[in-house]
Amino acid sequence: MLTKPEFNQGKIIDGLKEHFHIAAKEVTFLPIGHDPKAAVYRVTGGVAKSFF
């Protein structure tokens, strides 16, 4: 199983706001994907919006 990389979630949230105008409230690491080394983050924001 893939382990969570040491990314600063605060920086991810700040970058999403600055570059994509996404007001993220939570960033969740998901060790899933078609490749054994693939992973994604689920980002949740206000008003029941989720991004993958």
Buried (B, 14 or more C-beta within 10 A) or exposed (E): EBEEEEEEBEEBBEEBEEEEEBEBEEBEBEEEEEEEEEBEBEBEBEEEEEEE
